[in-house]
Amino acid sequence: MKVPLQAGLLPLVMPTFVLLAAVTVVPIALTTLVSLYYIDPAGLRPATFRGLANYIRMFDDDRFINSFVVMCELVVVPVALQLIIGFALAVVLHERLPGTNWMRLVFLLPAVIPPAVSGLVWKLFIVPGAGGLTWVGSLAGFRLDLDLLNEPTSALGTIIAASVWTGTPFVALLLLSALESIGREQYEAAQIDGATWLTSQWYVSLPTIRPVIRTVTVFRALEALAIFPIIYVMTGGGPAGATEPVNYYAYVTGFEYLKIDYAASMIVFFFLVMMTGCLPFLRGIAQRAAA
């Protein structure tokens, strides 16, 4: 009696599934369970079931609503800029223009630096009167003694710039590998039909690498949500909550205010929003893999 191939492989992959369940499903389930209870941080009273009270409370919390808006800004803007700049870098490297060989080594540097170190690098760079930004301004004849982390708008812009700086090399590398998989004959056929270099990129390069762009978008959106180390080092969520996303607010609520139950509800909400946003992309990736 022949055993189906899938049944024969099941014992081999089962340990992996068990391990994934232990490190992903179990923590999420426990966090969800905690979010449904009131937990006394002093341990003087037993945990009390509250149902969805913590979730209802979030939408009456102005600080949470602000953190949700900041989270959206820290995902949409950096990911869009990373895709645009990353594609431009990938095209430049793909064309192998004179004097660009050094870029293949240098542009990967921000991607291999730990996020906390990247935040520290940026914080030192913009120190008013003594950082690298002041030195660059002095070379151009300007005096740049701006305290960028002291104003809400400039602080958020600086965090976005740091996020773009750390994420763009990853985007450029993946898009470059996708561009190099395109045959030269496709560009030659486009040129015969009268296409310019720019229209060739628009009608040949972009449609061909669109699946890779979707995949990169998912990865970068998830990574943009994990910008916690940079915020922790650079601004601590300030000033006035201008750089405080949901996950950072949950950290402050749970570990500083000791409201574990309320923090758990924010983390569950954060997870649901993240999965809802990425689900269409993940479904498309799975369908192409199964095709």
C-alpha positions as CSV (number, residue, x, y, z in Angstrom):
1,M,0.0,0.0,0.0
2,K,1.5,3.3,-1.1
3,V,1.5,6.1,1.4
4,P,0.6,9.6,-0.1
5,L,3.6,11.9,-0.2
6,Q,1.9,14.5,2.0
7,A,1.3,11.9,4.7
8,G,4.9,10.7,4.5
9,L,6.2,14.2,5.0
10,L,3.9,15.0,7.9
11,P,6.1,13.5,10.6
12,L,9.1,15.4,9.3
13,V,7.4,18.8,9.4
14,M,5.4,18.3,12.6
15,P,8.2,19.3,15.0
16,T,8.5,22.6,13.0
17,F,4.8,23.3,13.4
18,V,4.9,22.5,17.1
19,L,7.8,24.9,17.5
20,L,6.1,27.7,15.6
21,A,2.9,27.2,17.6
22,A,5.0,27.4,20.8
23,V,6.7,30.7,19.9
24,T,3.8,32.4,18.1
25,V,0.3,31.1,18.7
26,V,0.7,30.4,22.5
27,P,2.0,34.0,23.3
28,I,-0.7,35.6,21.2
29,A,-3.4,33.4,22.9
30,L,-2.1,34.2,26.4
31,T,-1.9,37.9,25.6
32,T,-5.5,37.8,24.3
33,L,-6.6,36.1,27.5
34,V,-4.9,38.7,29.7
35,S,-6.6,41.5,27.8
36,L,-10.0,40.1,28.9
37,Y,-9.2,40.4,32.6
38,Y,-8.5,43.1,35.2
39,I,-5.2,42.3,36.8
40,D,-4.1,44.0,40.0
41,P,-0.4,44.8,39.6
42,A,0.1,44.6,43.4
43,G,-1.5,41.1,43.4
44,L,-3.8,42.1,46.3
45,R,-7.0,41.1,44.3
46,P,-7.6,38.1,42.1
47,A,-7.9,38.6,38.3
48,T,-11.4,39.6,37.4
49,F,-13.0,38.9,34.0
50,R,-13.9,42.1,32.2
51,G,-14.7,41.0,28.7
52,L,-14.1,43.7,26.1
53,A,-14.0,46.5,28.6
54,N,-10.3,47.2,27.9
55,Y,-10.9,47.3,24.2
56,I,-13.8,49.8,24.6
57,R,-11.6,51.9,26.8
58,M,-9.0,52.3,24.0
59,F,-11.4,54.3,21.9
60,D,-12.0,56.7,24.7
61,D,-8.3,57.2,25.3
62,D,-7.0,60.2,23.4
63,R,-3.4,59.1,23.9
64,F,-4.2,55.7,22.2
65,I,-6.0,57.4,19.3
66,N,-2.9,59.7,18.8
67,S,-0.6,56.6,19.0
68,F,-2.7,54.9,16.3
69,V,-2.4,57.9,14.0
70,V,1.4,58.0,14.6
71,M,1.6,54.3,13.8
72,C,-0.1,54.8,10.5
73,E,2.2,57.7,9.7
74,L,5.3,55.6,10.6
75,V,4.2,52.9,8.3
76,V,2.7,54.6,5.2
77,V,5.2,57.4,4.7
78,P,8.5,55.4,5.3
79,V,7.4,52.4,3.3
80,A,6.4,54.6,0.3
81,L,9.7,56.5,0.4
82,Q,11.6,53.2,0.8
83,L,10.0,51.8,-2.3
84,I,10.5,54.9,-4.4
85,I,14.2,55.4,-3.3
86,G,14.9,51.7,-3.3
87,F,13.6,51.3,-6.9
88,A,15.7,54.3,-8.0
89,L,18.8,52.8,-6.4
90,A,18.1,49.4,-7.9
91,V,17.7,50.9,-11.4
92,V,21.0,52.8,-11.1
93,L,22.9,49.7,-9.9
94,H,21.3,47.6,-12.5
95,E,22.4,49.9,-15.3
96,R,26.0,49.7,-14.0
97,L,26.6,53.4,-14.6
98,P,30.3,54.6,-14.4
99,G,31.3,55.4,-10.8
100,T,28.5,53.4,-9.1
101,N,30.4,50.1,-8.3
102,W,31.2,51.4,-4.8
103,M,27.5,51.8,-4.1
104,R,27.0,48.1,-4.1
105,L,29.1,47.8,-0.9
106,V,28.3,51.1,0.8
107,F,24.5,51.2,0.5
108,L,24.1,48.0,2.4
109,L,25.7,49.5,5.5
110,P,22.5,50.9,7.2
111,A,20.8,47.5,6.7
112,V,23.3,45.6,8.8
113,I,23.4,48.0,11.7
114,P,21.1,47.1,14.6
115,P,18.1,49.4,15.0
116,A,19.1,50.7,18.4
117,V,22.5,51.6,17.0
118,S,20.9,53.3,14.0
119,G,18.9,55.4,16.4
120,L,22.0,56.3,18.4
121,V,23.8,57.2,15.1
122,W,21.0,59.5,14.1
123,K,20.7,61.1,17.5
124,L,24.4,61.9,17.5
125,F,24.2,63.2,14.0
126,I,21.5,65.8,14.8
127,V,22.9,67.0,18.2
128,P,22.4,70.8,18.1
129,G,25.6,72.6,17.7
130,A,27.9,69.6,17.8
131,G,26.5,66.9,15.6
132,G,27.2,65.9,12.0
133,L,24.3,68.0,10.7
134,T,25.9,71.2,12.2
135,W,29.2,70.2,10.5
136,V,27.5,69.7,7.1
137,G,25.7,73.0,7.4
138,S,29.0,74.7,8.2
139,L,30.5,73.3,5.0
140,A,27.7,74.9,3.1
141,G,28.0,78.2,5.0
142,F,24.9,77.7,7.1
143,R,24.6,77.5,10.9
144,L,22.3,74.6,11.6
145,D,21.8,74.5,15.4
146,L,18.3,73.1,15.2
147,D,17.0,70.8,17.9
148,L,15.0,68.6,15.6
149,L,13.8,66.3,18.4
150,N,12.3,69.1,20.5
151,E,9.4,69.9,18.1
152,P,6.6,67.4,17.3
153,T,6.7,67.8,13.5
154,S,10.5,67.7,13.1
155,A,10.8,64.8,15.6
156,L,8.4,62.7,13.6
157,G,10.2,63.7,10.4
158,T,13.5,62.6,11.9
159,I,12.1,59.2,13.0
160,I,10.8,58.8,9.4
161,A,14.1,59.7,8.0
162,A,15.9,57.2,10.2
163,S,13.4,54.5,9.2
164,V,13.9,55.2,5.5
165,W,17.7,55.2,6.0
166,T,17.6,51.7,7.6
167,G,15.1,50.1,5.3
168,T,15.9,51.4,1.9
169,P,19.0,49.2,1.3
170,F,16.9,46.0,1.9
171,V,14.3,47.2,-0.6
172,A,17.0,48.2,-3.2
173,L,18.8,44.8,-2.8
174,L,15.6,42.8,-3.4
175,L,14.4,44.9,-6.3
176,L,17.9,44.8,-7.8
177,S,17.9,41.0,-7.8
178,A,14.4,41.1,-9.4
179,L,15.6,43.5,-12.1
180,E,18.6,41.3,-12.9
181,S,16.3,38.4,-13.6
182,I,14.7,40.3,-16.5
183,G,16.2,39.3,-19.9
184,R,17.9,42.0,-21.9
185,E,15.8,40.9,-24.9
186,Q,12.7,42.5,-23.3
187,Y,14.4,45.9,-23.2
188,E,15.7,45.4,-26.7
189,A,12.2,44.6,-28.0
190,A,10.8,47.7,-26.3
191,Q,13.5,49.9,-27.9
192,I,12.6,48.4,-31.3
193,D,9.0,49.4,-30.7
194,G,10.2,53.0,-30.0
195,A,10.3,53.0,-26.2
196,T,12.7,55.3,-24.4
197,W,14.8,54.3,-21.4
198,L,12.2,55.8,-19.1
199,T,9.2,54.2,-20.7
200,S,11.1,50.9,-20.7
201,Q,11.4,51.1,-16.9
202,W,7.7,52.0,-16.7
203,Y,6.3,49.3,-19.0
204,V,8.9,46.6,-18.7
205,S,10.7,46.8,-15.4
206,L,7.8,47.7,-13.1
207,P,5.2,45.2,-14.4
208,T,7.7,42.4,-14.3
209,I,8.8,43.0,-10.8
210,R,5.4,43.9,-9.4
211,P,5.1,40.6,-7.4
212,V,8.4,41.3,-5.8
213,I,7.3,44.8,-4.9
214,R,4.2,43.5,-3.2
215,T,6.3,41.0,-1.2
216,V,8.8,43.8,-0.2
217,T,5.9,46.0,0.8
218,V,4.6,43.4,3.3
219,F,8.1,42.9,4.8
220,R,8.8,46.6,5.1
221,A,5.4,47.4,6.6
222,L,6.0,44.7,9.2
223,E,9.5,46.0,9.9
224,A,8.2,49.6,10.0
225,L,5.8,48.6,12.8
226,A,8.9,47.2,14.7
227,I,10.6,50.6,14.9
228,F,10.4,50.5,18.7
229,P,14.3,50.5,19.3
230,I,14.8,53.6,17.2
231,I,12.0,55.5,19.0
232,Y,13.2,54.3,22.4
233,V,16.8,55.6,21.7
234,M,15.9,58.8,19.9
235,T,12.8,60.3,21.4
236,G,11.2,58.0,24.0
237,G,7.9,58.7,22.2
238,G,8.0,62.4,22.7
239,P,7.7,65.3,22.4
240,A,4.1,65.3,23.5
241,G,3.5,61.8,22.0
242,A,4.4,63.0,18.5
243,T,6.5,59.8,17.9
244,E,4.6,57.4,20.1
245,P,3.0,54.5,18.1
246,V,0.7,51.9,19.6
247,N,3.4,49.4,20.5
248,Y,5.4,52.0,22.3
249,Y,2.4,53.2,24.2
250,A,1.6,49.6,25.2
251,Y,5.2,49.3,26.5
252,V,4.8,52.4,28.6
253,T,1.4,51.3,29.9
254,G,2.5,47.8,30.8
255,F,6.0,48.4,32.2
256,E,5.8,51.9,33.6
257,Y,2.2,52.3,34.6
258,L,1.9,48.5,35.3
259,K,-1.5,48.3,33.6
260,I,-0.8,44.8,32.1
261,D,-4.3,44.1,31.1
262,Y,-4.8,47.4,29.2
263,A,-1.4,47.0,27.5
264,A,-2.3,43.5,26.4
265,S,-5.5,44.8,24.8
266,M,-3.4,47.3,22.8
267,I,-1.0,44.7,21.7
268,V,-3.8,42.4,20.5
269,F,-5.4,45.4,18.6
270,F,-1.9,46.2,17.2
271,F,-1.6,42.6,16.0
272,L,-5.1,42.5,14.4
273,V,-4.5,45.8,12.5
274,M,-1.1,44.5,11.3
275,M,-2.6,41.2,10.1
276,T,-5.6,42.9,8.5
277,G,-3.3,45.3,6.5
278,C,-1.0,42.5,5.4
279,L,-3.5,39.8,4.7
280,P,-4.4,40.8,1.1
281,F,-0.7,40.8,0.2
282,L,-0.1,37.5,1.9
283,R,-3.0,35.9,0.2
284,G,-1.7,37.1,-3.2
285,I,1.8,35.7,-2.4
286,A,0.3,32.4,-1.4
287,Q,-1.9,32.2,-4.5
288,R,1.1,32.8,-6.8
289,A,3.2,30.2,-4.9
290,A,0.4,27.6,-5.4
291,A,-0.1,28.4,-9.1
